[in-house]
Amino acid sequence: LRRQEGIERVVVVYAPFIYNAVPDVTRVRGHSHYNFPTFREQKKEALERAAAAGFDVIDYIDITNAEALRGGSQYAPLALYLDHTHFSPLGVERLLPYLRRP
């Protein structure tokens, strides 16, 4: 599809559930998602395959970690999500610079 449509750049964004993006504050003992799957092996394989195929790769965990540093709190990345999986407007805003990189 990339060649057929003349697409110059493909970017694969690994967008984790909030439980995997900020586990220290979302995996509360007794909560229904305390034991939510981590998908570590699937993530590793997907990112490796995407990179091997020549695609640019963005791990949203890097963005949540940067937000924690920027906000000075382990809770700061929560503002990047609307719910357990969808990015907030701020979450999309934080992703844009990564997408604009050559």
C-alpha positions in Angstrom: 0.0 0.0 0.0 2.9 2.3 0.8 4.5 1.9 -2.6 1.1 1.7 -4.4 -0.1 5.0 -3.0 3.3 6.7 -3.0 3.3 7.2 0.8 6.7 8.6 1.8 6.6 7.9 5.5 4.7 5.4 7.7 4.7 5.9 11.5 3.6 3.2 13.8 2.4 4.6 17.2 2.3 2.1 20.0 -0.6 3.5 22.1 -1.0 1.6 25.3 -3.9 1.4 27.6 -3.6 3.8 30.5 -3.0 0.8 32.8 0.3 0.1 31.0 1.2 3.8 30.4 1.0 4.8 34.1 0.8 1.5 36.1 1.9 3.1 39.3 -1.2 5.1 39.6 -3.8 3.1 37.7 -3.2 -0.5 38.9 -4.7 -0.1 42.4 -5.1 -3.3 44.4 -8.7 -4.2 44.4 -9.5 -2.4 41.2 -11.0 -4.4 38.3 -8.0 -3.7 36.1 -5.3 -4.3 38.7 -4.1 -7.5 36.9 -4.8 -6.0 33.4 -2.4 -7.7 30.8 0.8 -5.8 30.1 1.2 -7.0 26.5 5.0 -6.6 26.9 5.9 -9.4 24.4 3.3 -8.3 21.8 4.5 -4.7 22.1 8.2 -5.7 21.7 7.3 -7.9 18.6 5.1 -5.2 17.0 7.7 -2.5 17.4 10.5 -4.7 16.2 8.5 -5.8 13.1 7.6 -2.2 12.3 11.2 -1.0 12.6 12.4 -4.0 10.5 9.9 -3.0 7.8 11.4 0.4 7.7 8.6 2.3 9.5 9.2 5.0 12.0 8.1 3.9 15.5 6.8 6.0 18.4 6.2 4.4 21.8 3.6 6.5 23.6 5.3 5.5 26.9 8.1 7.9 26.0 5.5 10.7 25.8 3.9 9.7 29.1 7.3 9.6 30.8 8.1 13.0 29.4 4.8 14.3 30.7 5.6 13.0 34.2 8.9 14.9 34.1 7.3 18.0 32.7 4.5 18.0 35.3 6.7 16.9 38.1 4.3 14.3 39.2 3.5 10.6 38.5 -0.1 11.8 38.0 0.7 14.3 35.2 0.4 11.7 32.4 -3.3 11.0 33.4 -4.1 14.3 31.6 -3.0 12.7 28.3 -6.0 10.3 28.3 -9.8 10.8 28.1 -10.5 7.3 29.4 -8.6 4.0 29.6 -7.5 4.1 25.9 -8.3 7.4 24.1 -6.0 10.3 24.0 -7.2 13.7 25.3 -6.6 16.9 23.3 -3.5 17.4 25.4 -2.4 13.8 24.6 -2.7 14.4 20.9 -0.9 17.7 21.3 2.0 16.0 23.0 2.1 13.3 20.2 2.3 15.9 17.3 6.0 16.8 17.7 7.0 13.2 17.5 5.0 12.8 14.3 6.6 15.8 12.8 10.1 14.5 13.2 11.8 13.6 9.9 
